[in-house]
């Protein structure tokens, strides 16, 4: 594989034109869309319109005239097209952490009469998921049991109430077989809660086909909704009207503007709303969603997945061919069925500094710290909407130069920032 080969692949790429939807800084190869997606070109004008026209001129009338009121459901339907959910099953609202609190509460409420007292999750799950689960278990008399992925499904005993997993692991890029794991959980009487933060917009997800129970996900990673963009929540139709989520705010009421003193939950997933919705942020999220949905005429998530695998395959191949002997080890699974849309490398020394040296060159990835059981990670996300094969070649070329010159040993690259 040569640079000319990579350019030839870009010339043949049916998705290449989708890159024009984004504002990409000149000289930057952005491999961090798994942490914060890039800015859609439509977003600044749309957000300005919401602020200056809909808020500035329409004022409170815009809840009706500009369609603000039903934005969570309307955007939820757009997310649903990316995650295998039916219309009316998803709402965009709040943060991933808050939505996880809601759905985990509902799932545990559903299992309360069974006597099951365990919530099972991966030890390497994203920390906020574990923190929320730990807090919830403490409040409700359950116990959080942390496992390695290799222990599934054997760990799903009659003591387990809920299995809470992130579909694509944030550190390694390893992807679970959602359908098989959900089936194993249900066979054991266990409900599933899936975090799609590193899946939605990156890999095909089929919530209904997998018969999952609850799911939440992030709006600012592969959905390009902007920093801190609203997240989303999905509840299977068989559960949607059974339980009142714990944050029973007025926006989740069946008729918020009746202003009654007692709570009556809205039908379906709308009861998973809470307070007044962040309209400016939702407008930004819609722009991001529209950039992903623009791939539908070109094959949708299947086409994005095909290119994602080609990009990550190429990156793995080039790193191993060109950077061998520099202490890098592949952490991400090679098997396509087990890989998300990122490639993670480990190194015994200098992982953080190498990432910082790459960022200084315009190759933006990120670093995730290890512990006694896991190494430090150099993490690179590959978003097929705006990345090409030449970008992959050039990113590996920069990595090689950083390693060969030992540029990463410079003091400024070893000074830890607050955000890594």
C-alpha positions in Angstrom: 0.0 0.0 0.0 1.4 3.4 -1.1 0.3 7.0 -0.9 -0.8 6.8 -4.5 -2.9 3.7 -3.7 -4.6 5.7 -0.9 -5.3 8.6 -3.2 -6.8 6.1 -5.7 -9.1 4.8 -3.0 -10.2 8.3 -2.2 -11.0 9.0 -5.9 -13.2 5.9 -6.0 -15.0 6.6 -2.7 -18.8 7.0 -3.1 -19.0 8.8 0.2 -16.2 11.3 -0.4 -18.6 14.2 -1.1 -20.1 14.0 2.4 -16.9 15.6 3.7 -18.1 18.9 2.2 -20.8 19.0 4.9 -18.2 19.9 7.6 -15.9 22.7 8.6 -12.4 21.1 8.9 -9.4 23.2 9.8 -6.7 23.2 7.2 -3.8 21.0 8.0 -5.7 18.9 10.5 -6.3 15.2 10.3 -9.1 14.7 12.9 -9.1 11.2 14.5 -11.1 12.2 17.5 -14.7 12.1 16.3 -15.3 9.3 18.8 -14.8 12.0 21.5 -16.1 15.2 19.9 -17.5 15.3 16.3 -16.6 18.1 13.9 -18.7 21.2 13.2 -21.3 20.8 10.5 -21.3 23.8 8.1 -25.0 24.3 8.6 -24.7 24.5 12.4 -23.5 28.2 12.8 -26.2 29.6 10.6 -28.9 27.4 12.1 -27.9 28.3 15.7 -27.8 32.0 14.8 -31.3 31.7 13.3 -32.6 30.1 16.5 -31.0 32.8 18.6 -31.7 35.9 16.5 -34.9 35.1 14.8 -36.8 32.4 16.7 -35.8 33.6 20.2 -35.0 37.2 19.4 -38.2 37.9 17.3 -40.5 35.0 18.0 -39.8 35.0 21.7 -42.1 32.6 23.6 -44.3 32.2 20.5 -41.6 30.0 19.0 -42.5 27.1 21.2 -45.5 26.7 18.9 -44.6 28.6 15.7 -41.0 27.3 15.3 -41.7 23.8 16.5 -39.6 23.9 19.6 -42.0 21.9 21.7 -41.7 18.6 19.8 -38.0 18.8 19.0 -37.0 16.0 21.4 -39.3 13.6 19.7 -38.6 14.8 16.1 -34.9 14.5 16.6 -35.4 11.2 18.4 -37.0 9.8 15.2 -33.9 10.9 13.3 -31.7 9.0 15.8 -34.0 6.1 15.6 -33.2 5.7 11.9 -29.5 5.2 12.9 -30.0 2.7 15.7 -32.8 0.4 14.5 -35.7 2.0 16.4 -39.2 2.7 15.3 -40.7 6.2 15.1 -41.8 7.4 18.5 -39.4 5.2 20.4 -36.5 7.7 21.0 -36.2 11.1 22.6 -33.2 13.5 22.5 -32.8 15.1 25.9 -30.5 15.6 28.8 -27.0 14.0 29.1 -25.9 10.4 28.7 -25.4 10.1 32.4 -28.8 11.5 33.3 -30.6 9.3 30.7 -28.7 6.2 32.1 -30.0 7.1 35.6 -33.5 7.1 34.2 -33.5 3.9 32.3 -31.5 2.0 34.9 -34.1 3.1 37.5 -36.9 1.8 35.2 -35.1 -1.5 34.6 -34.5 -2.1 38.3 -38.1 -1.2 39.1 -39.2 -3.8 36.6 -37.1 -6.4 38.4 -37.9 -5.4 41.9 -40.4 -8.1 42.6 -38.1 -10.9 41.4 -35.7 -10.8 44.3 -32.7 -10.4 41.9 -30.2 -8.1 43.4 -27.2 -7.8 41.0 -26.4 -5.3 38.3 -23.6 -6.7 36.1 -21.3 -4.5 34.0 -17.8 -4.6 32.5 -15.0 -3.5 34.6 -13.7 -1.5 31.7 -17.0 0.2 31.0 -17.0 4.0 30.7 -16.6 5.4 34.2 -19.8 7.5 34.3 -21.8 4.4 33.6 -20.2 2.7 36.6 -20.6 5.7 38.8 -24.3 6.0 38.0 -24.9 2.3 38.5 -23.0 2.3 41.8 -25.1 5.2 43.1 -28.3 3.6 41.9 -27.5 0.3 43.5 -26.6 1.9 46.8 -29.9 3.8 46.8 -32.1 0.8 45.8 -30.5 -2.0 47.7 -28.8 -3.7 44.7 -25.1 -4.7 44.2 -22.9 -3.8 41.2 -20.8 -6.7 40.0 -18.0 -5.9 37.6 -16.7 -8.5 35.2 -14.5 -9.0 32.2 -16.2 -9.5 28.9 -14.8 -13.0 28.7 -17.1 -14.0 31.6 -20.3 -13.4 29.5 -22.7 -15.1 29.3 -21.7 -17.5 32.2 -22.1 -14.8 34.8 -25.9 -14.3 33.9 -27.3 -16.3 36.8 -30.7 -16.0 38.5 -29.3 -13.4 40.9 -28.8 -10.9 38.1 -31.4 -8.2 37.5 -29.8 -6.1 34.8 -26.9 -6.4 32.4 -25.5 -2.9 31.6 -23.0 -2.7 28.8 -21.5 -0.2 26.4 -21.9 -1.6 22.9 -18.4 -0.4 21.8 -15.8 -0.2 24.5 -14.5 3.4 24.8 -10.9 2.3 25.5 -10.4 -0.6 23.2 -12.9 -0.2 20.4 -14.1 -3.8 21.1 -17.8 -4.3 20.1 -20.2 -6.7 21.7 -22.6 -8.9 19.7 -25.8 -7.1 20.9 -28.2 -9.6 19.6 -26.5 -12.7 21.0 -25.8 -11.2 24.4 -29.4 -9.8 24.7 -30.8 -13.3 23.9 -28.5 -14.9 26.5 -29.6 -12.3 29.1 -33.3 -12.8 28.4 -32.9 -16.6 28.6 -31.6 -16.0 32.1 -34.4 -13.5 33.0 -32.1 -10.5 32.8 -32.9 -7.1 31.3 -30.4 -5.3 29.2 -29.3 -1.6 29.2 -27.1 -0.6 26.3 -24.9 2.5 26.1 -24.5 3.5 22.4 -22.2 6.4 23.0 -19.5 4.9 20.7 -22.0 3.2 18.4 -24.7 5.6 17.2 -23.6 7.0 13.8 -20.5 4.9 13.8 -21.7 1.2 13.4 -25.0 -0.3 12.4 -27.2 -0.8 15.5 -30.5 -2.8 15.5 -32.2 -2.3 18.8 -35.5 -3.8 17.9 -34.1 -6.6 15.9 -31.8 -7.4 18.8 -34.8 -7.3 21.2 -32.9 -5.0 23.6 -34.7 -3.5 26.5 -33.3 0.0 27.2 -30.6 2.1 25.5 -29.0 5.5 25.8 -26.4 7.3 23.8 -24.4 10.4 23.1 -25.1 13.3 20.8 -21.7 14.9 20.5 -19.5 12.1 19.3 -20.3 10.5 15.9 -23.6 12.4 15.7 -21.6 15.7 15.5 -24.1 17.6 17.7 -21.5 19.9 19.4 -19.8 19.9 22.8 -22.2 18.8 25.5 -25.0 18.2 22.9 -28.2 16.5 24.2 -28.1 12.7 24.5 -30.9 10.3 23.7 -32.9 7.5 25.4 -34.7 4.5 23.9 -37.1 2.1 25.6 -38.5 -1.0 23.9 -42.2 -0.5 23.3 -43.1 -3.4 25.6 -41.6 -1.4 28.5 -42.4 2.1 27.6 -45.7 2.6 29.4 -44.9 0.4 32.4 -42.7 2.6 34.6 -42.3 6.2 35.7 -38.7 7.3 35.5 -37.4 8.9 38.6 -36.9 12.4 37.3 -40.6 13.1 36.8 -40.3 16.7 35.6 -43.1 18.6 34.0 -41.8 18.1 30.4 -42.5 14.3 30.9 -46.0 15.0 32.0 -48.9 13.8 29.8 -50.1 17.4 29.5 -47.4 19.8 30.8 -49.5 23.0 30.4 -52.4 21.7 32.3 -50.2 22.7 35.3 -51.8 20.1 37.6 -50.3 19.5 41.0 -49.9 15.7 40.5 -47.7 13.9 38.0 -49.3 11.9 35.2 -46.7 10.4 32.9 -46.8 11.0 29.1 -47.3 8.0 26.9 -44.3 6.0 25.8 -40.8 7.3 25.7 -41.9 10.9 26.1 -42.1 10.3 29.9 -38.3 10.1 29.8 -38.2 13.8 29.3 -37.7 15.9 32.5 -37.3 19.7 32.4 -37.6 22.4 29.8 -35.6 21.4 26.8 -32.3 23.1 25.6 -33.5 24.4 22.3 -30.3 26.0 21.0 -28.4 22.8 21.8 -31.1 20.7 20.1 -30.8 22.8 17.0 -27.1 22.1 16.8 -27.7 18.4 17.3 -30.2 18.4 14.4 -27.6 19.7 12.1 -25.2 17.0 13.1 -27.9 14.3 12.7 -28.7 15.6 9.2 -25.0 15.1 8.2 -25.1 11.5 9.1 -28.5 10.9 7.6 -27.2 12.4 4.3 -25.5 9.0 3.8 -28.9 7.3 3.5 -29.1 7.7 -0.3 -25.6 6.3 -0.6 -26.2 3.2 1.4 -26.7 4.6 4.9 -25.1 3.0 7.9 -24.1 -0.1 5.9 -22.0 2.1 3.5 -20.5 4.0 6.4 -19.6 0.8 8.1 -17.9 -0.6 5.0 -15.7 2.5 4.7 -15.0 2.6 8.4 -13.7 -1.0 8.3 -11.6 -0.2 5.3 -10.1 2.9 7.0 -9.3 1.0 10.2 -8.0 -2.0 8.4 -5.6 0.3 6.5 -4.5 2.1 9.6 -3.7 -1.2 11.4 -1.9 -2.4 8.3 0.2 0.7 7.9 1.1 1.0 11.6 2.3 -2.6 11.6 4.2 -2.3 8.4 5.8 1.1 9.0 6.0 1.5 12.7 7.2 -1.9 13.7 9.9 -2.0 16.3 8.7 1.1 18.1 6.8 -0.7 20.9 3.3 -0.2 19.7 0.7 -3.0 20.3 -2.7 -3.3 18.8 -5.5 -3.3 21.4 -8.5 -3.1 19.1 -9.9 -6.5 17.8 -8.9 -7.4 14.2 -12.1 -9.2 13.6 -14.6 -6.9 11.9 -17.6 -8.2 13.9 -15.8 -7.3 17.1 -14.5 -3.8 16.1 -16.1 -0.4 16.4 -14.9 2.6 14.4 -11.7 3.3 16.3 -8.2 1.8 16.5 -6.4 1.8 19.9 -2.7 1.2 20.4 -0.8 0.7 23.6 2.8 1.5 24.5 4.7 0.8 27.7 6.2 4.3 27.7 5.1 7.7 26.4 1.6 7.1 25.2 0.3 10.5 26.4 3.3 12.4 25.1 3.1 10.7 21.7 -0.5 11.8 21.3 0.5 15.3 22.3 3.3 15.4 19.7 0.9 14.2 17.1 -1.6 16.9 18.0 1.1 19.5 17.6 1.5 18.2 14.1 -2.2 18.5 13.4 -3.0 14.8 13.8 -5.7 14.9 16.6 -6.3 11.7 18.5 -6.5 11.2 22.3 -5.1 9.3 25.2 -6.8 7.1 27.8 -4.9 6.2 31.0 -4.3 2.6 31.9 -4.3 0.9 35.3 -3.0 -2.3 36.9 -5.0 -4.4 34.5 -4.8 -2.3 31.3 -2.1 -0.4 29.5 -2.1 3.3 28.5 -3.9 3.8 25.2 -3.3 6.0 22.1 -6.9 6.2 20.8 -7.8 7.1 17.2 -11.4 7.4 15.9 -12.2 7.0 12.2 -15.3 8.8 11.0 -16.0 7.8 7.4 -18.2 10.9 6.8 -15.1 13.2 6.7 -12.0 11.0 6.7 -10.2 9.6 3.6 -7.6 7.0 2.9 -4.9 9.7 2.3 -5.6 11.0 5.8 -4.8 7.5 7.1 -1.5 7.4 5.2 -0.5 10.9 6.4 -1.5 10.2 10.0 0.8 7.1 10.1 3.6 9.0 8.5 3.4 11.6 11.3 3.3 8.8 13.9 6.4 7.3 12.4 8.2 10.6 12.4 7.3 11.2 16.1 8.6 7.8 17.0 11.8 7.9 14.9 12.8 11.3 16.0 11.8 10.7 19.7 10.0 14.1 19.4 7.5 12.9 22.0 10.2 13.2 24.7 10.1 17.0 24.7 9.0 18.4 28.0 6.0 20.3 26.6 4.5 17.0 25.4 4.8 15.3 28.8 3.0 18.0 30.7 -0.5 16.7 31.4 -3.5 18.8 30.4 -6.7 18.7 32.4 -8.4 17.1 29.4 -6.5 14.2 27.8 
